Amino acid sequence: MLEQQIYAYLKKHPKKRFSLREVVRGLRLDKDEAKEALDLLVAEGKVLEPRRKLYHLPEAEARKGFEGRLQGHPAGFGFVVPTNPDLPDLYIPKGHLNGAWHGDLVRAEPRPPGRDGKPWGVVAEVLERAHHQVVGRLYFKQGFAWLKPDEPRLPALKLKPEGLEGLESGARLAARVVFPTGRKGAEPYGEVAAYLGQGEGPEVETEAIIAKYELKSVFSPEALAEAQRVAHLDAKELERREDFRNLRVFTIDGADAKDFDDAIHIERLPHGNYRVGVHIADVSHYVREFSPLDHEAYARATSVYLPGRVLPMLPEQLSNGICSLKPYEDRLVLSVLVELTPKGRVKSYRFAEGIIRSVARLTYTEVEAFAEALEAPEADPSPVPPDWSPELKADLELLLKLTHILKERRLEQGALDFRFTEVKVEVDEEGDLHLIPQKEPRARSLIEELMLLANRVVAKHLAEQQIPTLFRVHEDPSQEAYNKLVAALGRLGYSLPGGELSPRALQSILRKAEGRPEEAVISTLLLRSLRLARYAAENLGHFGLAAEHYLHFTSPIRRYPDLVVHRVLRAMMHRKVSQARKEDWAERFPKIAQHASERERAAENAERELTKYYQCLWAERHRGEIYRGTVSGVTGFGVFVSLDNGVEGMIRLGALQDDHYHYHEELLALEGLRTKRRIRIGDEMEVKIEGSNPSSRQIDFVPTERFYQDQSQAAQELPGKKRRKKKSGKGAKPTTTQTEASAQEKRTRKVVATEPKSPAPHARARSRRVVGPPDERKGFNKPVKVKAQKIYFGAWGGETNAPAQEKPKAQKKRRKRR
């Protein structure tokens, strides 16, 4: 029965809440039938429905508290982010962490709200430690050696003396963390694992980041020996495979790429359709399951591309050698051959184990120049490389047109298309940094569309055959994110079509905002409302691509989940998918998916952090220079500005000297209390590089004089508002000198707020003073309303900060306060 099928599906994850859409997608059911079956289960009490179209088993509420990841703060408090996305984050005050560290998986228990009425809780139990190795700087205190972690949200760690001989304070170390068990209240300690270097420098920072994120830079001797043994072509294997060497197969990659894992070709069919071939390096032929090579690939799960250094998932004999689809060399591939109509519809497809010989190695820059020449034939065409035959150029022109049609169809189906420029960071042999914006939209889109096509075809086929595999899933936004998004869009004058959060609705919002001043804000709001994509053993669909079936198939040289999919597909093609094998895959794949997702996040964080370090070095060399940039983020403590080369820095609130700004979270904007001027994402600003701190990965910008001039011009051009002028005397008008002095004074004041004039003090009145908030706090959200003779806004301090006033001599009585 359908009810039993749904109940068994929910029992696989007894602690999880499922939306109706997830149940429908996971079991591929009819929506109305699934809703009716769930209603019956709810009526029987087997399933609970806390909110409309949200279901879970009673066991989900049986255990006290909930599980989540702790996000620590350098000040000692933290927040627990629940694993259940429908639950809100819980604040954990300092002293209630119960020994948990930032990133740990914990069980938290809420407590009754305090006097402020805000919810809070405690960490009841640490379920899983996130940090088994810590990287930091050595220092000595009270006769002990300590490690100050590079991650400021981690506590200082006491070190054992072994391995510290001859090391000086400031040395960069990697230490293994030991968490004592059995003794209550025992403090963790560290054991020196590696010496990374003394002081600071690119090489030391690179090694520190590799150790911090537990990346692997060295292969085991067994894996290297196996790679050397298998890195060759077998004649019998070539005879067995389908031969594609008579086709015009070619690759398109970056100019500096070395591992080519995908090649393409196109054929015109007699009846007007096209056959597109996506040929992927057959890494699964060389990396056998459970072999030393496989263990190394699984441990890494992905290749890591750091500035100036690459940490490959596979040894170089495979990644840059026998598996790489180099031109004019025979290579083994796993191919997806798709027949497409001129309108981009999939007519049929098939899979093949093949052999190819690439006829050309094209770069994105070359293909982009070729595409521009096609769009503007009257312009001077860029020189075509000599190995481009007329047939190759015809194939390329046809692929550009066909992939454009594929993209338009995908966007019509609701796929999201965010237009953010990617910046590539390169470090040359001399250590100089080069920031290169990636500006080849047509060339990159060509390859992207064909890879998406192959991924969707393979995912759909395996899902319909009910064969376990690893899917790339992107779940629907949470209800909390949906509510925030609807409220923020409403303030900007936008609403979701139909009131439902769907990819098509979000895409319509993006198109409506295209070209408008709020386009960047809208894109950021939508992006923040989405969850992170991840790997999963269940087919939960891909929200961002508006795809019911999706996985990663096209990059097995650098992604382990792609290698797993290749093995599954080859087993299916050889008819070796038995029931026992299905059960084995279903048991192992969830763990592989979680591990691959975690290593992907670690690789992304490592790449981002080292890139930021090199950006800080660049900013140090260009300190004092002026650049144009775009506001990329707004917070309650400052404004982030991104330059054209991708370098991002922050303008602190104290550097905005023309007004006192406060933060509107729902609008992602800062607003001046006096001028009502708004600074929001997408605004252009001219900034000067004020300073840089590579250790903390911070770059400080300050606005230039043009920023204040633009504000003055905007204020003068405000329509329909009369400007009130202050008079220095009866009938007097301010002089030019007074106006300039007044403007200069407003720019130089650090804190500017509305200061209402108070009446002259009474002769018998006692002088009183009202002091404003500290500088580091946020400004007033509403205009100041006071009834006092003196108002003074400044830092908390003694009476010396306030203007002195003489005490009346003939004062016998004091007026009572009313």
ZAMARDO-294763 format. One line per 5 residues: number of its first residue (from 0); their letters; for each residue x, y, z of C-alpha. Coordinates in nm, 3 decimals, decimal comma. Last residue first. Layout:
// residues N
NUM = a = X:Y:Z  ...
This chain:
// residues 818
817 = rrkrr = 0,864:6,555:3,836  1,207:6,617:3,970  1,212:6,845:4,270  1,362:7,187:4,228  1,656:7,249:4,446
812 = kkqak = 1,649:7,516:4,711  1,913:7,755:4,834  2,082:7,855:4,510  2,228:8,203:4,521  2,567:8,115:4,373
807 = pkeqa = 2,448:7,952:4,052  2,679:7,664:3,953  2,903:7,737:3,659  2,878:7,512:3,357  3,150:7,287:3,218
802 = pante = 3,103:7,132:2,874  3,097:6,753:2,909  3,397:6,523:2,873  3,549:6,638:3,199  3,246:6,506:3,383
797 = ggwag = 3,376:6,153:3,348  3,346:5,916:3,055  3,127:5,717:2,824  3,207:5,833:2,475  3,028:6,126:2,318
792 = fyikq = 2,692:6,284:2,254  2,608:6,575:2,481  2,264:6,718:2,547  2,212:6,991:2,802  1,892:7,138:2,949
787 = akvkv = 1,699:6,817:2,950  1,377:6,675:2,812  1,483:6,406:2,571  1,361:6,250:2,248  1,636:6,117:2,022
782 = pknfg = 1,522:6,021:1,675  1,466:5,647:1,631  1,698:5,355:1,559  1,975:5,514:1,761  2,325:5,419:1,666
777 = kredp = 2,487:5,081:1,705  2,746:5,034:1,975  3,120:5,083:1,927  3,111:5,451:2,006  2,950:5,407:2,346
772 = pgvvr = 2,590:5,528:2,383  2,494:5,891:2,442  2,532:6,094:2,761  2,257:6,313:2,897  2,378:6,597:3,124
767 = rsrar = 2,203:6,791:3,394  2,270:7,140:3,523  2,052:7,232:3,820  1,784:7,489:3,757  1,765:7,798:3,971
762 = ahpap = 1,851:8,047:3,695  1,650:7,849:3,440  1,851:7,699:3,159  1,805:7,838:2,807  1,578:7,615:2,603
757 = skpet = 1,716:7,295:2,450  1,821:7,270:2,086  1,761:6,933:1,929  2,079:6,743:1,838  2,008:6,490:1,561
752 = avvkr = 2,313:6,271:1,540  2,665:6,292:1,402  2,939:6,073:1,540  3,289:6,093:1,395  3,280:6,458:1,303
747 = trkeq = 3,516:6,544:1,020  3,259:6,554:0,743  3,012:6,774:0,931  3,286:7,020:1,022  3,397:7,049:0,660
742 = asaet = 3,040:7,126:0,553  3,009:7,394:0,821  3,342:7,550:0,724  3,241:7,551:0,358  2,906:7,715:0,440
737 = qtttp = 3,068:7,971:0,669  3,322:8,065:0,401  3,048:8,102:0,141  2,858:8,340:0,371  2,544:8,247:0,558
732 = kagkg = 2,251:8,487:0,514  2,144:8,745:0,773  1,784:8,863:0,818  1,811:8,845:1,195  2,136:8,673:1,274
727 = skkkr = 2,336:8,359:1,197  2,051:8,218:0,999  2,009:7,846:0,938  1,880:7,748:0,598  1,598:7,500:0,546
722 = rkkgp = 1,610:7,311:0,219  1,283:7,284:0,036  1,198:6,940:-0,092  1,012:6,858:-0,415  1,309:6,712:-0,599
717 = leqaa = 1,640:6,616:-0,430  1,910:6,752:-0,660  2,097:6,945:-0,391  2,114:6,637:-0,166  2,247:6,425:-0,453
712 = qsqdq = 2,519:6,682:-0,522  2,626:6,680:-0,158  2,632:6,299:-0,149  2,838:6,280:-0,466  3,084:6,522:-0,310
707 = yfret = 3,109:6,304:0,001  3,198:5,996:-0,202  3,426:6,204:-0,425  3,639:6,285:-0,122  3,747:5,922:-0,104
702 = pvfdi = 3,586:5,649:0,100  3,813:5,445:0,328  3,920:5,086:0,271  4,062:4,834:0,515  4,176:4,487:0,409
697 = qrssp = 4,154:4,197:0,655  4,287:3,841:0,632  4,377:3,839:1,004  4,742:3,757:0,937  4,744:3,946:0,606
692 = nsgei = 4,653:4,278:0,774  4,598:4,554:0,520  4,567:4,930:0,528  4,394:5,240:0,395  4,332:5,139:0,036
687 = kveme = 4,136:5,432:-0,106  3,780:5,399:-0,224  3,555:5,520:-0,504  3,210:5,371:-0,465  2,953:5,210:-0,693
682 = dgiri = 2,632:5,086:-0,534  2,546:4,721:-0,599  2,470:4,630:-0,239  2,340:4,923:-0,038  2,441:5,260:0,100
677 = rrktr = 2,145:5,480:0,184  2,140:5,853:0,255  1,882:5,958:0,511  2,094:6,273:0,564  2,057:6,285:0,942
672 = lgela = 2,030:5,924:1,054  2,227:5,791:0,758  2,103:5,458:0,624  2,302:5,139:0,575  2,149:4,877:0,346
667 = lleeh = 2,071:4,507:0,316  1,702:4,602:0,299  1,578:4,358:0,567  1,894:4,407:0,770  1,859:4,786:0,784
662 = yhyhd = 2,187:4,899:0,945  2,252:5,237:1,109  2,467:5,520:0,983  2,594:5,828:1,166  2,678:6,090:0,906
657 = dqlag = 2,952:6,245:0,690  3,238:6,058:0,856  3,195:5,711:0,711  3,531:5,580:0,835  3,385:5,499:1,178
652 = lrimg = 3,139:5,260:1,013  3,424:5,051:0,879  3,488:5,037:0,507  3,578:4,677:0,429  3,789:4,513:0,163
647 = evgnd = 3,738:4,283:-0,137  3,990:4,220:-0,412  3,811:4,077:-0,717  4,002:4,266:-0,988  3,717:4,514:-1,039
642 = lsvfv = 3,722:4,606:-0,671  3,477:4,464:-0,417  3,353:4,686:-0,135  3,230:4,553:0,199  3,048:4,807:0,417
637 = gfgtv = 3,069:4,830:0,793  2,973:4,716:1,141  2,601:4,644:1,102  2,659:4,472:0,774  2,652:4,555:0,401
632 = gsvtg = 2,807:4,344:0,129  2,934:4,370:-0,228  2,945:4,749:-0,267  3,114:4,804:-0,603  3,462:4,940:-0,664
627 = ryieg = 3,662:5,220:-0,820  4,021:5,243:-0,706  4,250:5,488:-0,522  4,605:5,407:-0,409  4,721:5,463:-0,051
622 = rhrea = 4,839:5,105:-0,002  4,908:4,928:-0,330  5,178:4,685:-0,211  4,986:4,608:0,109  4,666:4,554:-0,094
617 = wlcqy = 4,840:4,286:-0,301  4,954:4,108:0,015  4,599:4,126:0,149  4,469:3,974:-0,175  4,722:3,694:-0,130
612 = yktle = 4,575:3,620:0,213  4,220:3,636:0,078  4,309:3,377:-0,186  4,453:3,159:0,090  4,126:3,182:0,281
607 = reane = 3,897:3,119:-0,017  4,093:2,818:-0,143  4,097:2,666:0,206  3,726:2,732:0,257  3,640:2,573:-0,078
602 = aarer = 3,855:2,268:-0,002  3,697:2,224:0,343  3,346:2,254:0,195  3,425:1,989:-0,067  3,575:1,767:0,202
597 = esahq = 3,250:1,782:0,400  3,032:1,711:0,096  3,249:1,415:-0,006  3,231:1,269:0,346  2,853:1,304:0,361
592 = aikpf = 2,805:1,144:0,020  3,043:0,857:0,098  2,853:0,788:0,422  2,520:0,785:0,239  2,668:0,561:-0,036
587 = reawd = 2,770:0,267:0,182  2,436:0,107:0,276  2,252:0,171:-0,051  2,559:0,051:-0,240  2,567:-0,280:-0,051
582 = ekraq = 2,193:-0,326:-0,100  2,225:-0,264:-0,472  2,515:-0,508:-0,491  2,309:-0,778:-0,322  2,024:-0,713:-0,566
577 = svkrh = 2,260:-0,758:-0,859  2,391:-0,482:-1,084  2,637:-0,665:-1,307  2,464:-0,606:-1,641  2,788:-0,478:-1,804
572 = mmarl = 2,620:-0,140:-1,878  2,481:-0,131:-1,524  2,824:-0,197:-1,372  2,968:0,073:-1,598  2,706:0,322:-1,477
567 = vrhvv = 2,770:0,243:-1,109  3,146:0,271:-1,150  3,113:0,601:-1,336  2,882:0,735:-1,062  3,146:0,653:-0,800
562 = ldpyr = 3,413:0,838:-1,003  3,185:1,140:-1,026  3,145:1,130:-0,645  3,529:1,136:-0,614  3,578:1,469:-0,792
557 = ripst = 3,902:1,578:-0,968  3,970:1,317:-1,237  3,607:1,200:-1,233  3,481:1,534:-1,370  3,172:1,482:-1,592
552 = fhlyh = 2,935:1,266:-1,387  2,793:1,486:-1,111  2,425:1,426:-1,034  2,080:1,561:-1,120  1,721:1,441:-1,144
547 = eaalg = 1,413:1,658:-1,087  1,593:1,963:-1,221  1,494:2,325:-1,156  1,868:2,401:-1,169  1,864:2,589:-0,837
542 = fhgln = 1,619:2,345:-0,678  1,809:2,026:-0,762  1,616:1,708:-0,693  1,594:1,501:-0,375  1,734:1,180:-0,526
537 = eaayr = 1,868:1,004:-0,220  2,232:0,894:-0,175  2,326:1,256:-0,117  2,588:1,507:-0,227  2,546:1,873:-0,139
532 = alrls = 2,412:2,205:-0,265  2,400:2,481:-0,006  2,059:2,618:0,084  1,901:2,914:-0,087  1,767:3,228:0,084
527 = rlllt = 2,107:3,397:0,069  2,118:3,368:-0,310  1,774:3,526:-0,346  1,867:3,822:-0,128  2,200:3,865:-0,307
522 = sivae = 2,036:3,866:-0,651  1,772:4,116:-0,535  2,034:4,348:-0,388  2,244:4,334:-0,707  1,940:4,415:-0,924
517 = eprge = 1,824:4,705:-0,703  1,938:4,974:-0,945  1,746:4,811:-1,232  1,904:4,635:-1,530  1,754:4,297:-1,445
512 = akrli = 1,509:4,322:-1,155  1,220:4,165:-1,348  1,448:3,892:-1,482  1,568:3,802:-1,133  1,212:3,799:-0,997
507 = sqlar = 1,100:3,572:-1,283  1,387:3,336:-1,199  1,271:3,324:-0,837  0,919:3,225:-0,942  1,048:2,958:-1,185
502 = psleg = 1,272:2,810:-0,916  0,973:2,779:-0,680  0,872:2,960:-0,361  0,497:2,999:-0,388  0,303:3,327:-0,357
497 = gplsy = 0,162:3,281:-0,706  0,433:3,502:-0,851  0,669:3,602:-0,569  0,638:3,969:-0,481  0,856:4,272:-0,546
492 = glrgl = 0,825:4,633:-0,426  1,158:4,651:-0,241  0,990:4,615:0,099  0,796:4,317:-0,037  1,119:4,149:-0,148
487 = aavlk = 1,251:4,165:0,209  0,931:4,022:0,361  0,907:3,741:0,104  1,275:3,654:0,153  1,249:3,643:0,530
482 = nyaeq = 0,944:3,415:0,514  1,112:3,183:0,264  1,429:3,162:0,471  1,222:3,062:0,775  1,028:2,805:0,572
477 = spdeh = 1,352:2,647:0,455  1,469:2,676:0,096  1,411:2,371:-0,127  1,692:2,117:-0,144  1,989:2,119:-0,380
472 = vrflt = 2,099:1,765:-0,453  2,394:1,617:-0,640  2,311:1,249:-0,650  2,533:0,954:-0,557  2,405:0,622:-0,686
467 = piqqe = 2,154:0,347:-0,609  1,986:0,192:-0,917  1,612:0,249:-0,943  1,624:0,213:-1,325  1,434:0,542:-1,351
462 = alhka = 1,681:0,706:-1,113  1,981:0,569:-1,304  1,847:0,703:-1,636  1,745:1,044:-1,501  2,084:1,097:-1,334
457 = vvrna = 2,276:0,998:-1,649  2,072:1,234:-1,869  2,092:1,517:-1,617  2,471:1,499:-1,586  2,518:1,479:-1,964
452 = llmle = 2,300:1,786:-2,026  2,466:1,982:-1,746  2,806:1,905:-1,902  2,682:2,022:-2,242  2,540:2,343:-2,095
447 = eilsr = 2,858:2,419:-1,900  3,084:2,366:-2,201  2,899:2,617:-2,416  2,841:2,855:-2,122  3,217:2,875:-2,066
442 = arpek = 3,275:2,981:-2,425  2,986:3,228:-2,431  3,064:3,391:-2,095  3,442:3,426:-2,140  3,524:3,698:-1,887
437 = qpilh = 3,696:3,524:-1,594  3,845:3,808:-1,389  4,224:3,762:-1,351  4,396:3,855:-1,025  4,774:3,814:-1,058
432 = ldgee = 4,990:3,785:-0,747  5,367:3,790:-0,758  5,550:3,498:-0,596  5,843:3,496:-0,838  5,724:3,175:-1,003
427 = dvevk = 5,382:3,327:-1,073  5,080:3,326:-0,845  4,739:3,309:-1,008  4,400:3,397:-0,864  4,096:3,353:-1,086
422 = vetfr = 3,807:3,593:-1,041  3,450:3,478:-1,108  3,201:3,743:-1,213  2,853:3,699:-1,067  2,550:3,679:-1,292
417 = fdlag = 2,309:3,446:-1,114  2,101:3,227:-1,345  1,835:3,022:-1,169  1,668:2,738:-1,356  1,293:2,795:-1,399
412 = qelrr = 1,194:2,581:-1,698  1,234:2,887:-1,920  1,592:2,916:-1,794  1,668:2,561:-1,906  1,509:2,617:-2,246
407 = eklih = 1,718:2,934:-2,295  2,031:2,746:-2,194  1,967:2,464:-2,440  1,905:2,716:-2,720  2,239:2,885:-2,646
402 = tlkll = 2,396:2,538:-2,642  2,269:2,480:-2,996  2,395:2,810:-3,136  2,744:2,780:-2,985  2,759:2,413:-3,085
397 = lelda = 2,684:2,496:-3,449  2,958:2,760:-3,461  3,204:2,516:-3,305  3,121:2,242:-3,551  3,165:2,485:-3,844
392 = kleps = 3,499:2,599:-3,702  3,611:2,238:-3,671  3,509:2,166:-4,031  3,705:2,469:-4,153  4,014:2,332:-3,973
387 = wdppv = 4,144:2,497:-3,659  4,508:2,384:-3,619  4,639:2,726:-3,731  4,477:2,916:-3,442  4,221:3,173:-3,565
382 = pspda = 4,337:3,535:-3,568  4,078:3,765:-3,413  3,830:3,909:-3,659  3,835:4,284:-3,730  3,477:4,398:-3,678
377 = epael = 3,213:4,366:-3,951  3,144:4,005:-3,850  3,011:4,114:-3,509  2,825:3,818:-3,356  3,041:3,556:-3,528
372 = aeafa = 3,359:3,746:-3,438  3,249:3,753:-3,073  3,201:3,375:-3,077  3,552:3,321:-3,220  3,702:3,549:-2,955
367 = evety = 3,519:3,352:-2,687  3,643:3,023:-2,835  4,004:3,143:-2,827  3,978:3,273:-2,470  3,808:2,955:-2,348
362 = tlrav = 4,094:2,747:-2,483  4,091:2,481:-2,757  4,294:2,158:-2,763  4,237:2,004:-3,104  4,190:1,668:-3,280
357 = sriig = 4,123:1,463:-2,965  4,173:1,088:-3,014  3,889:0,889:-2,866  3,823:0,540:-2,725  3,486:0,424:-2,606
352 = eafry = 3,271:0,273:-2,334  2,926:0,374:-2,447  2,604:0,527:-2,315  2,287:0,599:-2,512  2,049:0,885:-2,575
347 = skvrg = 1,722:0,971:-2,746  1,513:1,268:-2,861  1,631:1,522:-2,605  1,475:1,857:-2,697  1,705:2,145:-2,795
342 = kptle = 1,484:2,315:-3,053  1,693:2,180:-3,343  1,619:1,831:-3,202  1,881:1,658:-2,991  2,027:1,306:-3,002
337 = vlvsl = 2,251:1,243:-2,702  2,565:1,029:-2,689  2,708:0,997:-2,337  3,062:0,861:-2,343  3,288:0,683:-2,093
332 = vlrde = 3,637:0,744:-2,224  3,971:0,570:-2,286  4,238:0,788:-2,449  4,440:0,774:-2,769  4,667:1,078:-2,815
327 = ypkls = 4,646:1,357:-3,076  4,522:1,613:-2,820  4,533:1,528:-2,449  4,230:1,376:-2,280  4,390:1,343:-1,933
322 = cigns = 4,351:0,991:-1,792  4,695:0,863:-1,899  4,887:1,167:-1,781  4,788:1,483:-1,599  4,549:1,318:-1,351
317 = lqepl = 4,684:0,963:-1,395  5,065:0,988:-1,373  5,009:1,304:-1,164  4,867:1,108:-0,872  4,489:1,140:-0,813
312 = mplvr = 4,288:1,388:-0,604  4,526:1,665:-0,701  4,662:1,927:-0,456  4,741:2,226:-0,679  4,965:2,518:-0,578
307 = gplyv = 5,019:2,882:-0,666  4,679:2,996:-0,548  4,511:2,680:-0,418  4,323:2,442:-0,646  4,212:2,146:-0,435
302 = stara = 4,124:1,819:-0,606  3,830:1,642:-0,450  3,738:1,343:-0,230  4,081:1,362:-0,060  4,037:1,049:0,154
297 = yaehd = 3,834:0,881:-0,122  4,108:0,937:-0,381  4,375:0,796:-0,148  4,167:0,488:-0,067  4,089:0,439:-0,438
292 = lpsfe = 4,456:0,451:-0,532  4,535:0,191:-0,263  4,262:-0,032:-0,413  3,912:-0,058:-0,258  3,742:0,001:-0,600
287 = rvyhs = 3,972:0,005:-0,901  4,122:0,329:-1,023  4,236:0,268:-1,382  3,911:0,174:-1,556  3,715:0,401:-1,320
282 = vdaih = 3,906:0,701:-1,460  3,725:0,672:-1,792  3,785:1,030:-1,908  3,451:1,179:-2,013  3,322:1,204:-2,371
277 = vgvry = 3,013:1,419:-2,428  2,886:1,344:-2,779  2,614:1,550:-2,940  2,402:1,399:-3,216  2,198:1,654:-3,406
272 = nghpl = 1,856:1,642:-3,569  1,770:1,733:-3,927  1,663:1,391:-4,062  2,011:1,306:-4,198  2,195:1,364:-3,867
267 = reihi = 2,442:1,648:-3,820  2,722:1,548:-3,584  2,869:1,717:-3,275  3,180:1,650:-3,065  3,292:1,698:-2,705
262 = addfd = 3,580:1,628:-2,466  3,590:1,611:-2,086  3,856:1,521:-1,826  4,138:1,746:-1,942  4,387:1,771:-1,655
257 = kadag = 4,655:2,024:-1,749  4,472:2,356:-1,757  4,675:2,676:-1,804  4,481:2,819:-2,102  4,149:2,714:-1,951
252 = ditfv = 3,957:2,434:-2,117  3,784:2,337:-2,442  3,846:1,985:-2,573  3,804:1,829:-2,918  3,642:1,532:-3,092
247 = rlnrf = 3,614:1,550:-3,470  3,508:1,184:-3,517  3,718:0,902:-3,669  3,869:0,823:-3,330  3,530:0,731:-3,183
242 = derre = 3,601:0,355:-3,163  3,369:0,154:-2,940  3,569:-0,049:-2,692  3,682:-0,414:-2,692  3,975:-0,366:-2,930
237 = lekad = 4,121:-0,085:-2,715  4,094:-0,298:-2,401  4,285:-0,581:-2,569  4,564:-0,339:-2,661  4,601:-0,216:-2,301
232 = lhavr = 4,685:0,152:-2,261  4,924:0,257:-1,985  4,923:0,416:-1,639  4,834:0,100:-1,439  5,178:0,024:-1,287
227 = qaeal = 5,290:0,382:-1,219  4,958:0,458:-1,048  4,995:0,139:-0,837  5,341:0,242:-0,721  5,220:0,591:-0,634
222 = aepsf = 4,925:0,451:-0,437  5,150:0,210:-0,243  5,403:0,484:-0,166  5,124:0,695:-0,010  5,042:1,024:-0,175
217 = vskle = 5,149:1,359:-0,029  4,954:1,687:-0,014  4,652:1,581:0,188  4,423:1,852:0,322  4,350:1,865:0,693
212 = ykaii = 4,184:2,209:0,674  4,437:2,366:0,909  4,730:2,160:0,774  4,686:2,281:0,417  4,619:2,631:0,550
207 = aetev = 4,943:2,632:0,749  5,144:2,498:0,455  5,014:2,778:0,234  5,074:3,038:0,504  5,434:2,924:0,549
202 = epgeg = 5,502:2,938:0,175  5,336:3,278:0,137  5,524:3,433:0,429  5,491:3,478:0,803  5,706:3,400:1,103
197 = qglya = 5,881:3,069:1,155  5,785:2,755:0,968  5,535:2,472:0,952  5,658:2,246:1,234  5,442:1,937:1,244
192 = avegy = 5,238:1,718:1,479  5,306:1,877:1,820  5,074:1,721:2,077  4,789:1,928:2,213  4,581:1,937:2,529
187 = peagk = 4,213:1,908:2,620  4,109:2,007:2,975  3,971:1,747:3,215  3,638:1,861:3,361  3,507:1,512:3,418
182 = rgtpf = 3,771:1,245:3,390  3,658:0,957:3,170  3,769:1,093:2,834  4,051:1,334:2,761  4,025:1,530:2,433
177 = vvraa = 4,363:1,516:2,258  4,420:1,770:1,983  4,698:1,704:1,733  4,911:2,013:1,679  5,021:2,195:1,365
172 = lrags = 5,279:2,462:1,437  5,377:2,810:1,323  5,662:2,947:1,534  5,584:3,277:1,708  5,782:3,202:2,025
167 = elgel = 6,094:3,007:1,947  6,145:2,638:1,880  6,468:2,469:1,986  6,300:2,165:2,141  5,924:2,183:2,109
162 = gepkl = 5,871:1,824:1,986  5,775:1,684:2,326  5,680:1,962:2,568  5,306:1,882:2,563  5,104:2,177:2,446
157 = klapl = 4,828:2,381:2,613  4,565:2,494:2,362  4,421:2,845:2,336  4,049:2,843:2,260  3,898:2,823:1,910
152 = rpedp = 3,687:3,103:1,762  3,998:3,296:1,655  4,097:3,025:1,401  4,471:3,075:1,369  4,497:2,887:1,697
147 = klwaf = 4,715:3,026:1,981  4,925:2,731:2,090  5,065:2,726:2,441  5,390:2,619:2,599  5,400:2,632:2,978
142 = gqkfy = 5,629:2,810:3,222  5,383:3,082:3,312  5,319:3,168:2,947  5,502:3,068:2,631  5,383:3,123:2,273
137 = lrgvv = 5,352:2,907:1,962  5,136:3,018:1,673  4,847:2,822:1,524  4,717:2,516:1,342  4,479:2,274:1,509
132 = qhhar = 4,423:1,904:1,443  4,137:1,683:1,561  3,881:1,960:1,518  3,514:1,887:1,445  3,444:1,669:1,746
127 = elvea = 3,125:1,465:1,740  2,838:1,419:1,985  2,924:1,682:2,245  2,647:1,678:2,504  2,411:1,911:2,691
122 = vvgwp = 2,515:2,236:2,529  2,300:2,498:2,696  2,010:2,717:2,590  1,878:3,061:2,510  1,552:3,225:2,410
117 = kgdrg = 1,511:3,603:2,446  1,264:3,750:2,696  1,516:3,999:2,832  1,457:3,871:3,183  1,554:3,519:3,079
112 = pprpe = 1,376:3,282:2,842  1,325:2,924:2,963  1,610:2,691:2,860  1,667:2,511:2,532  1,873:2,190:2,524
107 = arvld = 2,158:2,142:2,278  2,304:1,820:2,146  2,636:1,886:1,980  2,824:1,846:1,652  3,141:2,048:1,699
102 = ghwag = 3,221:2,338:1,465  3,340:2,579:1,734  3,437:2,390:2,044  3,228:2,220:2,308  3,355:2,199:2,665
97 = nlhgk = 3,012:2,231:2,825  2,926:2,540:2,617  2,732:2,699:2,904  3,000:2,934:3,038  2,945:3,197:2,772
92 = piyld = 2,585:3,204:2,658  2,443:2,959:2,400  2,196:3,116:2,153  1,980:2,869:1,961  1,932:2,879:1,583
87 = pldpn = 1,576:2,825:1,461  1,430:2,483:1,370  1,306:2,404:1,017  1,658:2,332:0,893  1,688:2,021:1,112
82 = tpvvf = 2,063:1,991:1,162  2,019:2,271:1,413  2,261:2,568:1,414  2,381:2,605:1,773  2,495:2,957:1,849
77 = gfgap = 2,798:3,072:2,046  2,945:3,248:2,347  3,313:3,285:2,435  3,405:3,630:2,301  3,581:3,475:2,001
72 = hgqlr = 3,244:3,341:1,883  3,144:2,979:1,828  2,912:2,826:1,574  2,806:2,494:1,724  2,661:2,243:1,480
67 = gefgk = 2,324:2,088:1,561  2,132:1,816:1,737  1,812:1,877:1,932  1,683:1,895:2,287  1,509:1,617:2,475
62 = raeae = 1,455:1,304:2,272  1,100:1,196:2,185  1,021:1,475:1,937  1,163:1,310:1,625  1,036:0,974:1,748
57 = plhyl = 0,679:1,088:1,667  0,761:1,063:1,295  0,778:1,372:1,078  0,563:1,572:0,836  0,540:1,923:0,690
52 = krrpe = 0,260:1,997:0,437  0,087:2,237:0,678  0,269:2,256:1,007  0,327:2,019:1,297  0,203:1,721:1,090
47 = lvkge = 0,276:1,405:1,290  0,295:1,053:1,148  0,180:0,721:1,293  -0,115:0,884:1,469  -0,376:0,705:1,257
42 = avlld = -0,512:1,039:1,133  -0,158:1,149:1,042  -0,104:0,829:0,845  -0,433:0,886:0,661  -0,335:1,246:0,580
37 = laeka = -0,001:1,117:0,451  -0,180:0,883:0,211  -0,402:1,165:0,080  -0,104:1,396:0,031  0,088:1,123:-0,155
32 = edkdl = -0,207:1,059:-0,385  -0,242:1,431:-0,461  0,130:1,475:-0,535  0,170:1,165:-0,753  0,468:0,970:-0,640
27 = rlgrv = 0,837:0,967:-0,733  0,943:0,820:-0,395  1,200:1,087:-0,303  1,037:1,357:-0,514  0,689:1,317:-0,367
22 = verls = 0,825:1,283:-0,014  1,046:1,591:-0,058  0,755:1,795:-0,196  0,533:1,704:0,095  0,799:1,839:0,329
17 = frkkp = 0,992:1,598:0,544  1,114:1,642:0,900  1,407:1,430:1,009  1,467:1,233:1,328  1,323:0,902:1,203
12 = hkkly = 1,528:0,906:0,881  1,479:0,561:0,724  1,143:0,544:0,904  1,007:0,817:0,675  1,052:0,596:0,369
7 = ayiqq = 0,893:0,299:0,546  0,590:0,519:0,629  0,566:0,634:0,265  0,566:0,277:0,134  0,323:0,164:0,405
2 = elm = 0,080:0,444:0,316  0,106:0,359:-0,056  0,000:0,000:0,000
